[in-house]
Amino acid sequence: MNARQLALLSLLSALSVGIQLIPRPPNVEFTSLVSFTAGFLFGFWAGAVVGAMTMFVNGFLSPWGLGGLNIPFQMGGMIIAGVLGHAYKTYASNKLNLTSFCLETAVLGGLIALIYDFITNVGVGIQYIISGMDPALALFSAIAYGSFFSLIHIFSNSAVFGSLFLPIVNALGNLKTAEGEQHWSKKEHSYSQR
């Protein structure tokens, strides 16, 4: 990773933490998009580190309160978002159609929200179990209570990924590459021109 790429990754990390700490409607977030984008542009570890670090800081400074025992589950959910960004890059490089690219990223955004919410709801259920609740009832209660918020998260993440991922990747791809290099969309297929 050259100095330009390291600076851009640092900027993405700071942006992710800053956005996460701004008060916003419940379950509307951009951290999974930033983690996914970091994984897409910089690789597996970069996406995982941006997601984990953001949620670690969020766990202590969130406008919604202290994350407590759920912090590791939040970190795990965002690590998955970063890893999926890296995995999707290999698949996306073969796609030719702008519409299918945007639809795929919208579906991935919803899937990431679903996975994240399931993981964090299980974390809440484990907290209920620790406090003495029956394990089956605890997990059912946590998932049932979180289902409405999960729907908000899934739909908002789908909209965010479907509309913002492509322009962000194209803009950051231009910044990421040094002079004389080509970024991903120019090497393979430029989605912005289709």
PLY file of the C-alpha trace (Angstrom):
ply
format ascii 1.0
element vertex 194
property float x
property float y
property float z
element edge 193
property int vertex1
property int vertex2
end_header
0.00 0.00 0.00
1.54 3.31 -1.08
1.30 6.58 0.86
-1.63 7.83 -1.22
-3.63 4.67 -0.56
-2.79 4.71 3.14
-3.89 8.34 3.42
-7.15 7.57 1.61
-7.81 4.55 3.83
-7.16 6.71 6.91
-9.60 9.29 5.58
-12.23 6.59 5.02
-11.73 5.33 8.59
-12.07 8.81 10.07
-15.13 9.49 7.91
-16.72 6.23 9.00
-16.19 6.98 12.70
-17.39 10.57 12.29
-20.59 9.59 10.47
-21.30 6.80 12.96
-21.16 9.23 15.89
-23.53 11.79 14.35
-27.10 11.51 15.70
-29.37 9.99 13.04
-32.57 7.96 12.78
-32.31 4.50 14.34
-30.83 1.85 12.06
-29.97 4.25 9.24
-26.21 4.06 8.91
-23.35 4.47 6.44
-20.66 2.47 8.26
-21.44 -0.72 6.38
-21.13 1.16 3.08
-17.76 2.62 4.09
-16.50 -0.78 5.36
-17.73 -2.51 2.19
-16.08 0.19 0.05
-12.78 -0.14 1.96
-12.86 -3.90 1.40
-13.70 -3.41 -2.27
-10.90 -0.90 -2.92
-8.19 -1.96 -0.48
-8.77 -5.61 0.28
-9.99 -8.00 2.93
-8.01 -6.65 5.89
-8.69 -3.00 5.17
-12.46 -3.52 5.06
-12.38 -5.64 8.20
-10.24 -3.13 10.13
-12.35 -0.11 9.12
-15.55 -1.90 10.19
-14.16 -3.24 13.46
-12.45 0.00 14.47
-15.52 2.09 13.71
-17.80 -0.10 15.79
-15.27 -0.29 18.63
-15.17 3.52 18.87
-18.95 3.67 18.40
-19.42 1.26 21.28
-18.05 3.85 23.69
-19.07 7.15 22.08
-22.37 6.42 20.32
-25.16 9.00 20.65
-27.41 6.00 21.45
-25.37 5.06 24.52
-22.66 2.62 25.55
-22.55 -0.58 23.49
-21.56 -2.72 26.46
-21.44 -6.47 25.89
-22.78 -6.03 22.36
-19.60 -4.29 21.10
-17.91 -7.54 19.92
-21.07 -8.49 18.03
-21.25 -5.05 16.40
-17.59 -5.31 15.43
-18.15 -8.79 13.98
-21.07 -7.59 11.88
-19.05 -4.76 10.34
-16.05 -7.01 9.75
-18.36 -9.12 7.59
-19.36 -5.98 5.62
-15.69 -5.24 4.86
-14.93 -8.83 3.91
-17.96 -8.97 1.59
-16.71 -5.80 -0.13
-13.46 -7.56 -0.99
-15.30 -10.71 -2.12
-17.65 -8.69 -4.32
-14.81 -6.95 -6.16
-13.80 -10.21 -7.82
-17.38 -10.88 -8.89
-18.18 -7.30 -9.94
-15.19 -7.02 -12.25
-16.97 -9.32 -14.72
-20.25 -7.39 -14.82
-21.01 -5.18 -17.79
-24.37 -3.67 -16.98
-24.68 -0.56 -14.79
-28.23 -1.43 -13.74
-27.32 -4.94 -12.60
-24.31 -3.58 -10.73
-26.48 -1.09 -8.80
-29.16 -3.72 -8.13
-26.57 -6.21 -6.92
-25.02 -3.70 -4.54
-28.50 -2.75 -3.27
-29.23 -6.42 -2.53
-25.82 -6.79 -0.88
-26.54 -3.73 1.28
-29.79 -5.29 2.46
-28.08 -8.65 3.06
-25.31 -6.99 5.09
-27.95 -5.23 7.22
-29.78 -8.53 7.75
-26.58 -10.34 8.79
-25.47 -7.48 11.03
-28.86 -7.25 12.75
-29.04 -11.00 13.28
-25.56 -11.01 14.87
-26.27 -8.04 17.12
-29.70 -9.36 18.10
-28.08 -12.65 19.12
-25.68 -10.52 21.19
-28.64 -8.89 22.92
-30.17 -12.33 23.46
-26.96 -13.52 25.11
-27.14 -10.53 27.45
-30.69 -11.59 28.35
-29.43 -15.12 29.01
-26.67 -13.78 31.27
-29.31 -11.86 33.23
-31.17 -15.12 33.88
-33.76 -15.41 31.08
-34.50 -18.78 29.46
-32.13 -19.13 26.43
-34.82 -19.88 23.84
-37.07 -17.09 25.10
-34.11 -14.70 25.29
-33.06 -15.22 21.67
-36.65 -15.14 20.41
-37.36 -11.94 22.35
-34.23 -10.19 21.11
-34.89 -11.07 17.46
-38.61 -10.28 17.68
-37.99 -6.93 19.38
-35.35 -6.00 16.80
-37.34 -7.08 13.72
-38.98 -3.69 13.08
-35.61 -1.93 13.33
-34.08 -4.60 11.10
-36.62 -3.83 8.38
-35.68 -0.15 8.54
-32.01 -1.11 8.37
-32.46 -3.48 5.42
-34.43 -1.02 3.30
-32.26 1.99 4.12
-29.05 0.04 3.50
-30.39 -1.20 0.16
-31.15 2.37 -0.89
-27.77 3.66 0.32
-25.75 0.91 -1.38
-27.76 0.99 -4.61
-27.47 4.74 -5.05
-24.11 5.68 -3.47
-21.69 2.77 -3.85
-20.91 3.24 -7.55
-20.21 7.00 -7.48
-18.14 6.63 -4.31
-16.06 3.78 -5.73
-15.45 5.62 -8.99
-14.42 8.82 -7.17
-12.21 7.03 -4.65
-10.78 4.79 -7.35
-9.49 7.90 -9.13
-7.95 9.19 -5.88
-6.51 5.80 -4.93
-4.43 5.32 -8.04
-1.13 7.06 -8.52
-0.35 8.92 -11.71
0.08 6.51 -14.61
-2.01 3.74 -13.01
-5.58 2.84 -13.84
-8.25 2.20 -11.26
-10.52 -0.84 -11.28
-13.31 0.51 -13.48
-10.96 1.66 -16.23
-8.97 -1.57 -16.25
-11.98 -3.78 -16.60
-15.31 -2.06 -17.20
-16.25 1.52 -16.50
-19.66 1.32 -14.88
-19.98 5.09 -14.89
-20.12 5.13 -18.70
-22.74 2.42 -19.20
0 1
1 2
2 3
3 4
4 5
5 6
6 7
7 8
8 9
9 10
10 11
11 12
12 13
13 14
14 15
15 16
16 17
17 18
18 19
19 20
20 21
21 22
22 23
23 24
24 25
25 26
26 27
27 28
28 29
29 30
30 31
31 32
32 33
33 34
34 35
35 36
36 37
37 38
38 39
39 40
40 41
41 42
42 43
43 44
44 45
45 46
46 47
47 48
48 49
49 50
50 51
51 52
52 53
53 54
54 55
55 56
56 57
57 58
58 59
59 60
60 61
61 62
62 63
63 64
64 65
65 66
66 67
67 68
68 69
69 70
70 71
71 72
72 73
73 74
74 75
75 76
76 77
77 78
78 79
79 80
80 81
81 82
82 83
83 84
84 85
85 86
86 87
87 88
88 89
89 90
90 91
91 92
92 93
93 94
94 95
95 96
96 97
97 98
98 99
99 100
100 101
101 102
102 103
103 104
104 105
105 106
106 107
107 108
108 109
109 110
110 111
111 112
112 113
113 114
114 115
115 116
116 117
117 118
118 119
119 120
120 121
121 122
122 123
123 124
124 125
125 126
126 127
127 128
128 129
129 130
130 131
131 132
132 133
133 134
134 135
135 136
136 137
137 138
138 139
139 140
140 141
141 142
142 143
143 144
144 145
145 146
146 147
147 148
148 149
149 150
150 151
151 152
152 153
153 154
154 155
155 156
156 157
157 158
158 159
159 160
160 161
161 162
162 163
163 164
164 165
165 166
166 167
167 168
168 169
169 170
170 171
171 172
172 173
173 174
174 175
175 176
176 177
177 178
178 179
179 180
180 181
181 182
182 183
183 184
184 185
185 186
186 187
187 188
188 189
189 190
190 191
191 192
192 193
